[in-house]
């Protein structure tokens, strides 16, 4: 009896110790945190992070067997990202169809290398050693980069991202109809066909209604521009006419000034001619009448008398000078008219 009681007590003590041990060990095990992944999920809102620094991206789908085989290798590669001085990311093409369109992903898994906004396609195996050598040995330098319209940051690939996003939304809507609501697939197809036709009719009606108004606005703008051009031409014509009038007035004033100058010159010439005639007449009168000096004049040689006679002015010459002055005055009067 004593032995049975001792054995039962020992059993009870062992059970209590085991219970206490499990109770103390349980919280410690629960407190151990799960290992955090070093792979950064990329979305349409944060994908621009790859434009700075060095990155490696993996495009995958949850249902893809090949993608699942490279998950452990990709995690190991991400753990050494700090040593390699590289960031590692992943993109779920089911959740982010826009990014798959931006990078134009057609096969899975797909790997890309990015260095300061320059992208290259990595076509090697998704094994840790190959990925590590690709970065350490800088094998990416021998790969042709995606430039121009092929670059994920280009405007063309941005449009491609929009198309892929729309197609992804349509695919999710189709799954909602067929899986969640249990609608047959052919009913979902009919719905999308009808929606496409209605959308096309709506866009056509919108163009039909709003296009004439835009054409009228364009015509009114063209008419307004034509009116402005006509007004500008009229203003130019008016200004040209005013300039022509001003130039004519200036020409007339110049002609009048020239006529005045000609009159002054003719008056000076007339005065000079009149003065010359008066001088000739005064010289002729200074010779005096024949008288006491007749004896002296007779004593002069014949040659001197002939020269004196030739020097005396002739009445015919004075008449010619007066006629020329009259002709000039008549010509000047004609010019003034």
Backbone bond lengths (Angstrom), bond angles and torsions (degrees), N, CA, C in turn:
res aa  C-N    CA-C-N  psi(-1)  N-CA   C-N-CA  omega(-1)  CA-C   N-CA-C  phi
1 X - - - 1.450 - - 1.511 111.53 -
2 X 1.385 113.87 -42.40 1.470 116.93 179.02 1.505 111.00 -64.88
3 X 1.356 117.82 -38.98 1.472 120.23 179.98 1.508 111.44 -65.42
4 X 1.365 116.96 -37.92 1.467 118.50 179.23 1.505 111.60 -66.23
5 X 1.352 114.98 -39.75 1.459 117.18 178.91 1.533 111.29 -64.28
6 X 1.310 117.62 -39.42 1.492 120.38 179.51 1.513 110.93 -64.42
7 X 1.329 115.64 -42.22 1.469 118.00 -178.92 1.524 111.13 -65.59
8 X 1.315 115.45 -37.99 1.472 117.96 178.72 1.528 111.72 -67.94
9 X 1.312 115.41 -37.02 1.464 118.24 177.11 1.526 111.87 -66.56
10 X 1.346 115.46 -41.05 1.474 118.29 178.10 1.523 110.90 -63.18
11 X 1.334 115.32 -38.75 1.473 118.53 179.43 1.519 110.85 -64.33
12 X 1.350 114.24 -40.74 1.457 117.65 179.19 1.522 111.41 -65.43
13 X 1.325 117.34 -40.02 1.466 121.19 177.93 1.519 112.10 -63.56
14 X 1.335 115.48 -42.59 1.481 118.78 178.50 1.526 111.32 -63.72
15 X 1.339 115.43 -40.48 1.473 117.76 179.70 1.520 111.20 -65.29
16 X 1.365 115.03 -40.30 1.461 117.88 178.50 1.512 111.64 -64.66
17 X 1.347 116.20 -37.79 1.480 119.24 -179.88 1.515 111.19 -67.73
18 X 1.315 115.96 -41.01 1.473 119.70 179.08 1.521 110.44 -64.58
19 X 1.342 115.48 -40.49 1.464 118.50 179.01 1.527 111.70 -64.41
20 X 1.350 114.36 -41.48 1.467 117.69 178.09 1.512 111.72 -65.40
21 X 1.340 116.02 -38.58 1.474 119.78 179.92 1.517 111.16 -65.11
22 X 1.331 116.25 -43.42 1.474 118.75 178.60 1.518 112.08 -67.47
23 X 1.365 114.90 -33.96 1.469 117.76 179.35 1.515 111.34 -68.00
24 X 1.346 116.13 -38.00 1.472 119.35 178.60 1.515 112.37 -76.33
25 X 1.303 118.22 -31.43 1.470 121.08 -179.10 1.520 111.85 -78.71
26 X 1.320 117.61 -27.63 1.470 119.99 -177.07 1.510 113.51 -62.12
27 X 1.320 119.56 -51.94 1.474 119.40 179.89 1.507 113.26 -61.00
28 X 1.361 117.21 -34.87 1.462 119.02 178.98 1.515 111.19 -64.68
29 X 1.317 114.86 -43.27 1.467 117.18 179.17 1.528 111.37 -67.24
30 X 1.320 117.05 -36.64 1.471 119.17 178.75 1.518 111.42 -69.38
31 X 1.335 115.66 -28.33 1.462 118.47 -179.15 1.511 112.68 -75.36
32 X 1.334 119.45 -16.11 1.463 121.08 -179.97 1.516 109.64 -68.10
33 X 1.326 119.32 120.24 1.468 120.79 -177.86 1.517 110.92 -74.79
34 X 1.313 115.10 149.25 1.460 119.99 175.10 1.534 109.24 -70.67
35 X 1.312 115.22 148.36 1.467 120.56 -177.73 1.529 109.31 -66.25
36 X 1.336 116.25 125.05 1.461 122.01 -176.41 1.525 110.24 -81.80
37 X 1.319 115.84 136.41 1.456 121.43 -179.99 1.525 109.99 -74.59
38 X 1.326 115.78 140.23 1.460 121.90 177.44 1.537 111.90 -91.88
39 X 1.313 116.93 -1.59 1.457 120.94 179.76 1.529 108.57 -85.52
40 X 1.318 116.58 127.91 1.463 121.47 -176.53 1.523 110.20 -95.44
41 X 1.325 118.73 120.01 1.473 120.12 176.99 1.533 110.40 -67.64
42 X 1.321 116.20 135.05 1.463 122.13 -178.89 1.522 108.94 -109.34
43 X 1.331 115.17 137.37 1.460 122.33 179.37 1.529 109.47 -128.82
44 X 1.323 114.99 -179.77 1.469 119.53 179.02 1.519 112.29 -67.65
45 X 1.338 117.04 -19.20 1.459 120.57 -177.77 1.534 113.19 -89.10
46 X 1.343 117.83 -23.77 1.473 119.19 -176.46 1.516 113.34 -123.43
47 X 1.335 118.00 11.47 1.463 119.17 -176.49 1.530 112.12 -68.03
48 X 1.338 117.26 -19.11 1.470 119.36 -179.70 1.528 112.25 -68.65
49 X 1.332 117.93 -8.33 1.462 119.63 176.06 1.515 111.55 -62.56
50 X 1.318 116.83 -27.46 1.464 120.19 -178.24 1.523 111.60 -73.34
51 X 1.352 118.02 -7.58 1.460 120.42 179.00 1.520 111.87 -75.78
52 X 1.327 117.85 -10.24 1.460 122.12 179.62 1.519 109.37 -124.78
53 X 1.332 116.18 136.50 1.450 120.71 178.83 1.520 111.96 81.03
54 X 1.339 115.83 -162.55 1.470 122.33 -177.99 1.521 108.62 -115.23
55 X 1.347 114.69 132.66 1.453 121.12 -174.99 1.529 110.05 -137.12
56 X 1.352 113.43 156.15 1.465 122.16 167.22 1.526 106.74 -128.83
57 X 1.332 116.48 127.96 1.461 122.41 -177.07 1.524 110.16 -118.40
58 X 1.322 114.41 144.64 1.456 121.60 177.60 1.528 108.38 -125.28
59 X 1.322 116.39 126.27 1.456 122.52 175.12 1.529 108.28 -101.72
60 X 1.321 115.53 127.56 1.456 120.07 -173.94 1.521 109.07 -145.03
61 X 1.341 114.27 170.91 1.459 122.53 172.81 1.528 107.92 -134.19
62 X 1.325 118.84 143.21 1.470 120.44 -177.43 1.528 113.54 -61.07
63 X 1.316 117.76 -27.99 1.453 120.80 -178.07 1.531 113.20 -88.21
64 X 1.334 118.11 -2.75 1.467 122.08 -174.95 1.525 109.98 -83.35
65 X 1.354 119.97 118.02 1.473 121.31 179.24 1.526 112.83 -64.23
66 X 1.321 117.58 -40.13 1.469 120.06 -179.31 1.524 110.82 -64.83
67 X 1.330 116.57 -35.22 1.463 119.91 177.22 1.525 110.76 -65.96
68 X 1.336 116.29 -39.01 1.463 119.87 179.94 1.530 111.94 -67.53
69 X 1.316 117.56 -30.27 1.463 120.37 179.72 1.529 111.96 -70.53
70 X 1.312 117.61 -27.37 1.474 121.14 -178.60 1.518 113.07 -95.73
71 X 1.340 118.27 3.02 1.465 119.93 -178.07 1.524 112.01 -63.16
72 X 1.347 117.05 -46.82 1.472 120.28 -178.43 1.527 110.83 -64.86
73 X 1.319 117.65 -40.49 1.470 121.18 178.32 1.534 110.90 -64.14
74 X 1.315 115.87 -39.46 1.476 120.15 -179.94 1.519 110.77 -67.93
75 X 1.333 118.35 -36.91 1.457 121.72 177.11 1.528 110.82 -66.45
76 X 1.329 117.06 -41.84 1.468 120.34 178.02 1.524 110.75 -64.35
77 X 1.320 116.32 -38.37 1.464 120.29 177.91 1.533 110.69 -65.52
78 X 1.336 116.96 -37.08 1.469 120.89 179.51 1.523 111.48 -69.03
79 X 1.356 117.98 -32.30 1.461 120.26 178.93 1.516 111.74 -63.95
80 X 1.306 117.38 -32.60 1.461 121.60 178.00 1.528 112.63 -90.62
81 X 1.323 117.03 13.78 1.466 120.01 -178.77 1.512 112.78 -63.45
82 X 1.331 116.80 -36.05 1.465 118.93 179.05 1.519 111.11 -66.88
83 X 1.326 116.93 -38.98 1.472 120.04 178.44 1.525 110.30 -66.71
84 X 1.334 115.42 -41.87 1.471 119.86 -179.31 1.526 112.61 -80.72
85 X 1.332 116.87 -6.03 1.476 122.35 -177.76 1.532 110.75 55.74
86 X 1.320 114.31 53.14 1.456 121.33 -179.01 1.517 108.58 -144.37
87 X 1.331 116.19 147.64 1.462 122.24 176.23 1.525 108.91 -100.50
88 X 1.329 115.75 144.70 1.459 121.96 -175.98 1.528 108.26 -121.92
89 X 1.331 116.00 132.07 1.453 121.07 -179.89 1.508 111.48 -136.76
90 X 1.333 115.94 168.92 1.458 122.13 178.71 1.521 108.94 -143.08
91 X 1.343 115.48 152.44 1.456 122.16 -177.25 1.523 108.04 -131.75
92 X 1.315 116.22 123.69 1.463 122.22 174.70 1.526 107.89 -86.94
93 X 1.327 117.02 111.31 1.461 120.90 -175.36 1.522 111.81 -68.94
94 X 1.317 117.97 -19.61 1.463 119.95 177.15 1.523 110.16 -74.02
95 X 1.314 116.67 -42.54 1.452 121.26 -179.70 1.528 112.49 -82.47
96 X 1.324 116.88 -26.20 1.465 121.71 -176.82 1.530 110.42 -127.64
97 X 1.334 117.39 69.73 1.477 118.56 179.04 1.525 112.68 -67.01
98 X 1.348 116.91 -26.13 1.462 118.76 178.98 1.516 112.82 -64.12
99 X 1.334 117.00 -39.70 1.466 119.91 177.82 1.515 111.69 -68.41
100 X 1.330 117.64 -36.23 1.467 119.10 176.88 1.523 110.61 -64.35
101 X 1.351 116.95 -34.79 1.458 119.21 175.15 1.515 112.31 -72.54
102 X 1.332 117.65 -35.75 1.457 120.54 179.26 1.527 111.12 -63.66
103 X 1.328 117.70 -38.76 1.466 122.03 178.05 1.524 111.64 -92.72
104 X 1.338 117.14 -0.72 1.464 124.01 178.54 1.535 110.53 52.07
105 X 1.325 113.72 58.17 1.462 121.18 -179.53 1.522 108.48 -82.98
106 X 1.332 117.05 122.02 1.469 122.51 179.15 1.520 112.70 -116.73
107 X 1.335 118.44 -14.57 1.458 122.40 178.30 1.520 109.08 -132.10
108 X 1.332 115.77 153.95 1.463 122.10 179.78 1.528 109.62 -127.73
109 X 1.330 116.92 142.04 1.475 126.72 -8.31 1.517 111.31 -75.24
110 X 1.333 116.11 155.90 1.469 122.67 178.88 1.519 108.30 -124.81
111 X 1.343 115.39 135.85 1.463 121.32 -177.06 1.529 108.96 -119.79
112 X 1.330 115.27 140.99 1.458 121.43 179.08 1.524 109.12 -134.47
113 X 1.349 114.44 144.52 1.456 121.76 174.37 1.517 108.23 -112.21
114 X 1.332 116.19 135.76 1.469 122.00 -179.40 1.518 108.95 -128.78
115 X 1.331 115.29 131.89 1.461 121.85 179.08 1.520 108.42 -136.12
116 X 1.340 115.95 104.94 1.469 122.24 179.22 1.526 111.84 54.31
117 X 1.326 116.13 45.32 1.458 121.27 176.00 1.508 115.13 83.46
118 X 1.333 118.71 2.67 1.462 122.37 177.15 1.530 107.60 -105.78
119 X 1.346 115.66 123.31 1.458 121.43 -172.13 1.527 110.25 -106.09
120 X 1.350 114.31 144.36 1.467 122.71 176.32 1.524 108.82 -138.01
121 X 1.313 116.00 147.56 1.461 121.03 179.52 1.537 109.39 -90.85
122 X 1.345 115.26 124.17 1.473 120.68 175.75 1.522 107.62 -92.51
123 X 1.334 116.48 119.88 1.459 122.37 -175.99 1.527 112.81 -110.77
124 X 1.318 117.40 12.08 1.458 120.28 177.93 1.520 111.49 -84.49
125 X 1.334 116.96 178.96 1.469 120.67 178.09 1.521 110.88 -71.57
126 X 1.327 115.35 152.33 1.451 120.23 180.00 1.504 113.32 -84.86
127 X 1.327 116.59 46.95 1.463 122.64 179.72 1.522 108.39 -98.25
128 X 1.327 114.83 146.02 1.461 120.46 -174.91 1.526 112.07 -57.17
129 X 1.338 117.60 -46.27 1.471 120.59 -177.31 1.514 111.28 -63.38
130 X 1.330 117.31 -43.56 1.471 119.78 179.58 1.526 111.42 -65.73
131 X 1.312 117.04 -40.36 1.461 120.10 178.03 1.521 111.52 -64.80
132 X 1.347 115.95 -41.05 1.463 119.88 179.74 1.526 111.03 -65.76
133 X 1.321 117.94 -43.08 1.473 121.11 178.55 1.536 111.00 -66.33
134 X 1.305 116.96 -32.97 1.463 120.78 178.91 1.530 111.23 -61.20
135 X 1.351 116.38 -33.84 1.465 120.95 -179.54 1.531 110.92 -86.86
136 X 1.349 116.89 -45.43 1.465 119.75 -176.15 1.519 111.56 -66.24
137 X 1.313 117.19 -43.75 1.461 121.08 -178.90 1.521 113.13 -86.05
138 X 1.322 116.76 -0.17 1.476 122.52 178.77 1.525 111.82 53.45
139 X 1.332 113.68 46.57 1.462 118.24 178.05 1.530 111.64 -67.99
140 X 1.320 116.49 -17.11 1.459 119.47 -179.24 1.531 112.36 -66.74
141 X 1.337 117.15 -17.80 1.462 119.42 179.79 1.529 112.12 -68.35
142 X 1.319 116.99 -24.82 1.463 120.67 179.55 1.524 112.98 -87.83
143 X 1.315 117.97 0.03 1.461 122.34 -179.87 1.525 108.72 -96.45
144 X 1.320 116.48 137.47 1.462 121.12 -179.70 1.528 109.71 -69.75
145 X 1.320 118.55 128.15 1.480 120.42 -178.30 1.524 111.47 -75.44
146 X 1.310 114.93 161.85 1.464 121.94 175.71 1.521 107.90 -88.20
147 X 1.323 116.64 100.60 1.463 121.91 -176.42 1.517 109.72 -116.22
148 X 1.315 114.59 169.68 1.461 119.94 177.68 1.515 111.24 69.03
149 X 1.329 115.53 -137.91 1.459 120.21 -177.64 1.517 111.95 -71.06
150 X 1.335 118.51 -16.23 1.461 121.29 179.34 1.529 112.38 -78.88
151 X 1.312 117.64 -16.28 1.452 120.33 -178.70 1.519 110.45 -66.68
152 X 1.339 118.60 136.62 1.470 119.91 179.23 1.521 113.82 -60.37
153 X 1.317 117.62 -21.69 1.463 120.48 -179.84 1.522 113.09 -88.55
154 X 1.351 118.93 0.02 1.453 121.54 -177.32 1.525 110.61 -77.95
155 X 1.335 115.38 164.69 1.456 121.21 -179.95 1.529 111.38 -67.94
156 X 1.330 116.60 -34.80 1.461 120.24 179.42 1.518 111.57 -63.16
157 X 1.332 116.58 -46.75 1.460 119.55 -179.50 1.530 111.72 -72.21
158 X 1.320 117.82 -22.71 1.463 119.31 172.79 1.529 110.25 -66.40
159 X 1.338 115.96 -40.69 1.459 118.99 174.37 1.512 112.48 -64.60
160 X 1.336 116.08 -38.61 1.456 119.76 176.13 1.526 111.27 -62.10
161 X 1.332 116.65 -38.37 1.462 120.42 177.53 1.525 110.69 -62.16
162 X 1.329 117.38 -39.76 1.460 119.87 177.65 1.517 112.61 -63.23
163 X 1.341 117.40 -41.40 1.468 120.65 178.72 1.518 111.33 -64.87
164 X 1.324 116.97 -42.08 1.463 120.19 178.91 1.533 110.76 -66.05
165 X 1.341 116.83 -34.92 1.467 119.45 178.18 1.523 110.46 -64.67
166 X 1.336 116.84 -42.35 1.466 119.77 178.71 1.525 110.77 -64.07
167 X 1.332 115.67 -43.83 1.471 118.42 178.81 1.530 111.47 -63.11
168 X 1.346 117.52 -37.03 1.466 120.35 177.53 1.517 111.87 -64.79
169 X 1.328 117.09 -39.29 1.460 120.00 178.47 1.526 110.97 -66.59
170 X 1.330 115.97 -39.41 1.470 118.88 177.08 1.522 110.72 -63.53
171 X 1.337 116.55 -40.40 1.468 119.91 179.43 1.530 110.99 -65.08
172 X 1.327 117.62 -41.31 1.465 120.26 177.24 1.532 111.14 -64.34
173 X 1.339 116.10 -38.47 1.461 118.98 178.11 1.526 111.46 -65.84
174 X 1.332 115.93 -38.13 1.465 120.12 177.37 1.529 110.32 -63.91
175 X 1.321 118.67 -42.93 1.466 121.12 177.07 1.525 111.36 -63.84
176 X 1.335 116.85 -35.68 1.462 119.17 178.37 1.531 110.66 -64.54
177 X 1.347 115.69 -41.45 1.462 118.52 179.38 1.531 111.70 -66.26
178 X 1.335 116.30 -45.77 1.464 120.03 -171.95 1.527 113.12 -82.84
179 X 1.335 118.09 -37.46 1.467 120.76 -174.81 1.527 111.11 -92.31
180 X 1.325 115.68 -53.23 1.473 118.58 -175.27 1.524 111.74 -73.26
181 X 1.329 116.90 -49.35 1.457 120.44 -177.04 1.521 112.98 -87.33
182 X 1.310 118.37 -15.56 1.461 121.05 179.08 1.509 114.42 74.62
183 X 1.340 117.47 22.05 1.466 121.10 178.16 1.530 108.85 -76.91
184 X 1.338 118.10 140.63 1.466 119.46 177.43 1.533 111.73 -59.99
185 X 1.312 114.63 153.24 1.465 119.10 -176.78 1.518 111.58 -64.13
186 X 1.341 117.88 -37.85 1.456 119.44 -178.26 1.527 111.64 -65.52
187 X 1.339 116.50 -31.01 1.467 119.06 175.22 1.535 110.87 -66.49
188 X 1.326 116.05 -38.37 1.469 119.39 177.62 1.526 110.78 -64.93
189 X 1.349 116.72 -39.45 1.465 119.91 178.67 1.528 110.75 -64.20
190 X 1.344 116.13 -42.66 1.468 119.12 178.82 1.524 110.64 -62.26
191 X 1.329 116.22 -39.94 1.463 119.55 178.92 1.524 111.06 -59.87
192 X 1.338 117.26 -44.59 1.468 119.71 -178.32 1.522 111.15 -69.02
193 X 1.357 117.13 -33.94 1.471 119.43 177.91 1.523 110.13 -65.99
194 X 1.325 116.60 -46.15 1.468 120.16 179.13 1.531 110.56 -63.72
195 X 1.334 117.09 -41.23 1.464 119.96 178.87 1.521 111.03 -62.07
196 X 1.336 116.30 -38.47 1.473 119.82 178.88 1.527 110.87 -64.87
197 X 1.362 116.89 -43.33 1.462 120.38 179.57 1.526 111.36 -64.79
198 X 1.326 116.64 -42.94 1.462 119.97 179.82 1.520 110.86 -63.77
199 X 1.328 116.19 -41.85 1.465 119.42 178.99 1.524 110.79 -64.05
200 X 1.343 116.77 -40.88 1.462 119.31 178.04 1.514 112.42 -64.09
201 X 1.365 117.10 -41.66 1.460 120.21 177.77 1.521 111.14 -64.66
202 X 1.308 116.75 -39.40 1.459 120.20 179.25 1.525 111.20 -63.08
203 X 1.317 116.41 -44.72 1.468 119.58 179.31 1.519 111.26 -65.85
204 X 1.355 116.75 -39.64 1.461 119.01 177.47 1.518 112.71 -64.91
205 X 1.364 116.76 -40.89 1.457 119.90 177.20 1.520 111.89 -64.79
206 X 1.305 115.35 -37.87 1.462 119.05 177.96 1.515 111.24 -63.72
207 X 1.320 115.88 -42.97 1.467 119.00 178.60 1.521 110.31 -65.28
208 X 1.348 116.60 -40.85 1.465 120.68 -178.15 1.522 111.41 -64.64
209 X 1.324 116.79 -35.98 1.464 119.99 -177.56 1.519 112.74 -80.66
210 X 1.302 116.57 -38.92 1.463 119.91 -173.36 1.525 112.75 -92.59
211 X 1.327 117.55 -17.97 1.467 118.91 -178.53 1.524 112.16 -67.13
212 X 1.374 119.95 -44.22 1.478 117.84 177.88 1.520 113.26 -59.19
213 X 1.326 116.45 -38.87 1.472 117.76 179.39 1.520 111.01 -63.56
214 X 1.303 115.88 -39.71 1.469 118.23 177.88 1.524 111.06 -65.87
215 X 1.352 116.65 -37.73 1.464 119.25 177.62 1.531 110.86 -64.99
216 X 1.333 116.28 -41.32 1.469 118.71 177.65 1.522 111.20 -62.99
217 X 1.312 115.80 -40.76 1.462 118.66 177.85 1.522 111.18 -62.55
218 X 1.330 115.20 -40.07 1.457 118.31 178.33 1.522 111.21 -64.96
219 X 1.347 115.71 -41.62 1.461 118.36 179.42 1.522 111.30 -64.26
220 X 1.338 116.20 -42.88 1.462 118.89 178.93 1.529 110.73 -62.91
221 X 1.327 115.83 -39.48 1.467 118.49 177.72 1.524 111.01 -64.48
222 X 1.350 116.02 -40.84 1.467 118.97 178.51 1.527 110.99 -64.39
223 X 1.360 116.28 -41.05 1.464 119.14 177.91 1.528 110.95 -63.75
224 X 1.322 115.67 -40.78 1.473 119.04 178.92 1.529 110.42 -63.24
225 X 1.337 115.51 -42.19 1.468 118.74 178.29 1.522 111.17 -64.10
226 X 1.371 115.96 -40.51 1.468 118.80 178.59 1.520 110.98 -62.94
227 X 1.372 116.02 -40.79 1.468 118.97 177.22 1.520 111.94 -62.52
228 X 1.326 115.71 -41.21 1.461 118.52 177.89 1.528 111.45 -62.86
229 X 1.342 116.30 -41.12 1.461 119.24 178.31 1.525 111.50 -64.27
230 X 1.373 116.21 -39.96 1.458 119.42 179.15 1.526 111.14 -65.00
231 X 1.335 115.24 -40.83 1.470 118.31 177.90 1.529 110.96 -63.58
232 X 1.327 115.14 -39.68 1.462 118.34 178.48 1.522 110.90 -63.96
233 X 1.349 116.78 -40.86 1.464 119.42 178.33 1.525 111.32 -65.34
234 X 1.363 116.31 -40.90 1.472 118.83 177.87 1.530 111.08 -61.86
235 X 1.311 115.38 -41.87 1.471 118.47 178.18 1.523 111.08 -62.32
236 X 1.332 115.31 -39.44 1.466 118.15 177.63 1.524 111.33 -63.73
237 X 1.378 115.61 -42.72 1.465 118.67 179.25 1.526 111.05 -62.28
238 X 1.340 115.97 -43.68 1.469 118.65 178.87 1.525 111.62 -61.67
239 X 1.318 115.03 -42.62 1.458 117.68 179.14 1.525 111.39 -64.75
240 X 1.363 115.93 -37.58 1.468 118.61 177.81 1.515 111.61 -65.35
241 X 1.366 116.00 -40.18 1.460 118.18 178.36 1.529 111.26 -63.65
242 X 1.320 115.98 -42.55 1.466 118.57 178.39 1.521 111.06 -62.60
243 X 1.333 115.62 -39.80 1.464 118.40 177.92 1.520 111.27 -64.22
244 X 1.362 115.81 -40.03 1.469 118.64 178.80 1.530 111.30 -64.32
245 X 1.354 114.41 -41.39 1.458 117.12 177.68 1.527 111.51 -62.25
246 X 1.294 115.02 -43.54 1.468 118.69 178.78 1.515 111.46 -62.06
247 X 1.331 115.08 -39.99 1.468 117.94 179.66 1.523 111.22 -66.54
248 X 1.381 116.92 -38.02 1.468 119.40 177.70 1.528 111.15 -64.28
249 X 1.334 114.55 -42.66 1.472 117.39 178.47 1.521 110.77 -62.26
250 X 1.313 115.82 -40.88 1.466 119.05 178.96 1.526 110.72 -64.33
251 X 1.360 116.28 -39.60 1.467 119.05 178.76 1.523 110.90 -63.82
252 X 1.337 116.07 -42.84 1.466 118.16 178.81 1.523 111.21 -62.84
253 X 1.344 115.57 -41.60 1.466 117.53 178.21 1.518 111.24 -63.01
254 X 1.349 115.61 -39.35 1.467 117.47 177.62 1.516 111.50 -64.26
255 X 1.362 115.50 -39.81 1.466 117.86 178.73 1.532 110.79 -63.05
256 X 1.346 115.46 -42.48 1.460 117.99 178.36 1.518 111.55 -61.58
257 X 1.360 114.52 -41.29 1.467 116.87 178.17 1.508 111.14 -63.25
258 X 1.354 115.94 -40.92 1.468 118.73 178.59 1.531 110.87 -64.94
259 X 1.386 116.46 -38.53 1.467 118.83 178.14 1.517 111.50 -63.50
260 X 1.328 115.45 -40.11 1.461 118.69 178.15 1.518 110.60 -63.71
261 X 1.345 115.40 -41.20 1.458 117.66 178.29 1.521 111.16 -63.80
262 X 1.371 115.87 -39.84 1.478 118.34 178.92 1.525 110.93 -64.58
263 X 1.356 115.68 -40.86 1.474 117.59 178.09 1.517 111.44 -62.02
264 X 1.354 115.24 -41.34 1.468 117.64 179.58 1.523 110.38 -63.56
265 X 1.363 115.90 -41.45 1.463 118.03 178.72 1.517 111.57 -63.66
266 X 1.357 117.59 -41.61 1.466 120.17 -179.66 1.528 110.69 -65.97
267 X 1.343 115.89 -40.01 1.467 117.64 177.71 1.514 111.25 -62.35
268 X 1.351 115.20 -40.03 1.470 117.51 177.30 1.517 110.95 -62.82
269 X 1.354 115.35 -42.14 1.470 117.98 179.20 1.535 110.86 -63.01
270 X 1.378 115.03 -42.40 1.468 117.17 179.11 1.532 110.92 -62.25
271 X 1.326 115.16 -41.60 1.466 118.05 179.26 1.526 110.92 -62.70
272 X 1.342 114.26 -41.44 1.469 117.18 179.55 1.520 111.33 -63.74
273 X 1.382 115.34 -43.21 1.467 118.34 -180.00 1.533 111.09 -65.41
274 X 1.343 115.22 -41.23 1.477 117.99 179.71 1.523 110.73 -64.23
275 X 1.349 114.47 -39.49 1.464 117.26 178.59 1.516 110.85 -64.44
276 X 1.355 115.39 -38.16 1.473 117.99 178.86 1.517 110.90 -64.78
277 X 1.337 116.57 -41.03 1.465 119.64 -179.64 1.538 110.66 -64.79
278 X 1.343 114.89 -42.34 1.466 118.48 179.20 1.510 111.09 -63.12
279 X 1.312 116.86 -40.23 1.456 118.88 178.05 1.514 111.62 -62.34
280 X 1.369 114.94 -41.40 1.477 117.66 179.52 1.523 110.64 -63.74
281 X 1.340 114.71 -40.57 1.463 117.25 -179.19 1.525 111.08 -67.19
282 X 1.364 115.18 -39.12 1.471 117.69 -179.88 1.517 110.91 -65.47
283 X 1.305 117.05 -36.23 1.468 120.27 177.47 1.514 110.68 -65.40
284 X 1.354 114.63 -38.56 1.478 117.83 179.85 1.536 110.57 -67.24
285 X 1.315 116.79 -36.95 1.460 119.86 179.72 1.521 111.48 -72.93
286 X 1.350 116.98 -32.06 1.461 119.89 179.94 1.519 112.06 -64.17
287 X 1.311 118.70 -22.08 1.472 120.72 -179.18 1.545 111.04 -68.76
288 X 1.335 115.84 -22.45 1.484 120.14 173.01 1.522 113.64 77.14
289 X 1.406 118.44 171.06 1.473 122.43 179.40 1.517 110.81 -81.27
290 X 1.257 117.16 161.00 1.470 119.04 178.79 1.536 109.41 -71.69
291 X 1.341 118.83 134.59 1.474 122.50 -177.40 1.493 110.24 -166.58
292 X 1.347 111.32 -118.83 1.453 117.19 -177.11 1.498 112.24 -64.10
293 X 1.330 115.83 -27.67 1.479 118.72 -176.66 1.503 111.16 -85.29
294 X 1.303 118.79 5.93 1.479 120.00 -178.68 1.509 110.46 -64.72
295 X 1.362 115.00 -33.64 1.459 117.06 -178.79 1.499 110.43 -67.39
296 X 1.309 113.43 -39.46 1.467 116.18 -179.53 1.510 110.92 -68.94
297 X 1.375 115.02 -36.31 1.462 116.52 179.46 1.501 110.76 -67.04
298 X 1.296 118.70 -32.93 1.455 121.17 179.25 1.503 111.11 -68.50
299 X 1.356 113.75 -29.61 1.454 116.29 -178.74 1.536 111.83 -72.93
300 X 1.388 116.06 -19.97 1.486 118.08 -179.77 1.500 110.06 -63.81
301 X 1.239 114.21 153.16 1.462 120.42 -179.73 1.515 110.30 -70.90
302 X 1.248 119.23 153.56 1.478 122.37 -179.48 1.523 111.85 -60.03
303 X 1.309 116.47 -34.06 1.459 118.12 -176.81 1.513 110.98 -66.64
304 X 1.334 119.21 -41.13 1.447 122.29 -179.36 1.519 110.91 -65.36
305 X 1.336 117.56 -39.11 1.451 120.56 179.82 1.514 110.85 -64.38
306 X 1.338 116.31 -38.57 1.469 119.37 178.38 1.508 110.78 -64.41
307 X 1.331 118.46 -40.75 1.470 121.12 -179.69 1.516 110.23 -65.80
308 X 1.330 118.51 -39.35 1.459 120.95 -179.67 1.510 110.51 -65.83
309 X 1.341 114.89 -38.64 1.473 119.12 179.26 1.521 110.51 -64.44
310 X 1.353 115.85 -41.09 1.474 119.68 -179.13 1.523 111.46 -67.75
311 X 1.358 117.80 -30.65 1.453 120.32 -178.88 1.516 112.83 -75.03
312 X 1.317 120.14 -21.99 1.452 121.89 -178.82 1.525 110.18 -68.47
313 X 1.344 118.10 138.38 1.482 120.70 -178.44 1.503 111.52 -69.99
314 X 1.311 112.63 149.29 1.460 120.18 -178.55 1.517 109.05 -101.83
315 X 1.316 119.03 139.27 1.476 120.72 178.34 1.507 113.10 -59.97
316 X 1.315 118.16 -29.25 1.482 120.73 179.63 1.525 111.20 -65.84
317 X 1.341 117.13 -37.39 1.482 120.33 -179.76 1.513 109.99 -65.21
318 X 1.284 119.71 -39.89 1.458 120.79 -179.71 1.518 111.27 -65.29
319 X 1.323 116.42 -35.65 1.475 118.95 177.31 1.517 111.61 -65.46
320 X 1.330 117.84 -38.22 1.481 121.35 179.05 1.510 109.90 -63.76
321 X 1.307 117.94 -41.59 1.462 121.65 179.92 1.523 110.42 -63.35
322 X 1.321 116.73 -43.66 1.463 119.59 179.55 1.515 111.45 -64.09
323 X 1.349 117.71 -38.94 1.476 120.38 177.70 1.529 111.05 -62.17
324 X 1.323 116.85 -41.12 1.482 119.76 179.99 1.531 110.54 -64.77
325 X 1.324 117.97 -38.19 1.459 120.46 178.02 1.516 110.84 -65.28
326 X 1.294 117.76 -39.88 1.462 120.56 178.49 1.527 111.43 -64.50
327 X 1.336 117.31 -40.63 1.477 120.19 178.44 1.524 110.96 -62.57
328 X 1.308 117.65 -41.59 1.477 120.57 179.61 1.517 110.61 -64.21
329 X 1.341 118.48 -40.85 1.447 120.37 178.72 1.507 111.47 -63.53
330 X 1.337 117.63 -39.18 1.467 120.41 179.46 1.530 110.64 -67.39
331 X 1.372 118.54 -39.83 1.464 121.77 177.14 1.527 111.36 -62.75
332 X 1.325 117.39 -41.30 1.459 121.56 179.21 1.538 110.54 -65.10
333 X 1.337 116.72 -37.93 1.476 119.38 177.61 1.515 110.44 -65.73
334 X 1.342 117.90 -38.26 1.472 120.60 176.85 1.538 111.11 -63.13
335 X 1.326 118.31 -41.84 1.456 121.25 178.44 1.525 111.45 -63.02
336 X 1.321 118.03 -40.84 1.456 120.91 179.42 1.523 111.60 -63.30
337 X 1.341 118.42 -34.83 1.452 120.50 175.83 1.508 112.26 -70.07
